[in-house]
């Protein structure tokens, strides 16, 4: 049995509103599974950890993929799944990440244009092989590099959100704070609205009007529940 087997059974044997693959390693995702996303209950969102945009660093990290394989996978996913959000994790400051290798990373993430990135700074853990490497990166440089990548991440996230201004998307509304509700589209757009209606755990068509906070302000059609 594979992950695809599980998803197929969930689609057949349950009435789940949504199935979201929260995170999957690139080497564990197969392009032949993308037909599963023809069922709109499977969320159009893939979180594929990248960690580095340098093959030399990926090898040092002992990752089980390279950049060519990763990029082909993302291209195949985007071709198969309309309006897919691809998000990722990136680790900066791994030992051996010199200026050239960091430049490779910035170029790669800019080219792939992620809808979101979680950016982390490498922190040595005692007893690990990486902690014993001689070419450690100074903390100040790690901070500067993480800020650079976060700026790229914010640009990509904003551009992805902008594509959906003026469209109507199904939003699963989750919680309210100070009268403002927060929810998610299946492709991981954060939506906000203000209404006296009780929206908790309701999947409703919502028109995305404008940028708001880290997402989009929405107008909800409370009569169109799915």
ABEGO torsion letter per residue (X at the ends): XBAAAAAAAAAAABABABBBBABBBAAABBAAAAAAAABAABBBBBBBBAGBABAAAAAAAGBABBAAAAAAAAAAAAAABBGBBBBBBBBBGBBGBBAAAAAAAAAAAAAAGBABBBBBBBBBBBGBAAAABABBBBAAAAAAAAAAAAAAAAAAAAAAAAAABGBBBBBBBABBBGGBBBBBBAAGBBBBBBBABBABGBBBBBBBABBBEABBBBBBBAAABX
